[in-house]
Amino acid sequence: MTTNKICMECGVEFHQPPSLARIKFCSRKCYHENRRKWKYSDELKKKISDGVKKSLPSTAIKPGQHLSPDTEFKKGEDNLRWIDGRRAYREIIKRSGREEICEVCGFSEDNARLIIHHDDEDRHNNSLDNLHIMCNSCHQKLHYARRRKKEQQK
């Protein structure tokens, strides 16, 4: 027996089995759209930050580095993982006008799960010929096949 529910994000009615009664959204896309709107109190942000720090080894946090929801997701040079512009390839792909779908299987439901692959595996070579959009599954399969090929050549 299935029940009808209304998606909290888009308002569309959808069917769900009783075993998934806690589901409130019709798709992952709606869930993530809704999640972007969530607001965290300063107290909750501090608890999250403290919890992350406690779960990491002492060597994982660099001196002067602050792990909190306020600083963890900054873009560009403010991002903790910024390394001299190497992350710019996502912007290059967007500006090129390429459709954001997996070039191997056509997956496009959730752009957050798409990966930019460098054909020559050089993250500094950001020419459009070298960059390819792939879903995580196809990207993993590609690297697995390359590893197997290298192992067989030995």
C-alpha positions, 0 to 999 in steps of 0.5 A: 500500500502506498500513500500520497504525500505533497513535496515540501519544496515544489508542492507536487503530489507523489507516491511513497510506500509506508516504509519511507513515511519520513520522506518529505520530498519528491526527489533529491533535487527538491531536497537539496533546493530546500536544504539551501534555505535552512538557517543555522543558529550561531549556537548550532554552528559552534556545536557543528564546528566543535564536533568536527574538530573533535572527530579529526586528528590533531594534525588535520587542522592547520594552525590558524585554520578555522573549521565552521559552517561560516568559513568551510564553504567559502569560494575562490581564494577564501576557500580553505582548499584553494590552491592557486586557481586550480578549481577554476575549471568548473567556471571554464566549463560553465562559461563555455556553454556546455550542457551540464550532463555526463558526457558518457551516460547522459546523467543530469539529475543532480549537478552537484554529483557531476565531476570535471575530469581532466583527460591528461590528469593535469589539473593545470591544463584547463583547455576545453579539449582536456575537460570533460563532464562526468557523473561520479559513477562513470568517472570512477569506472574510467579511473578503474579501467586506467588502473587495470590497464597500467597493471596489465602493462607491467 
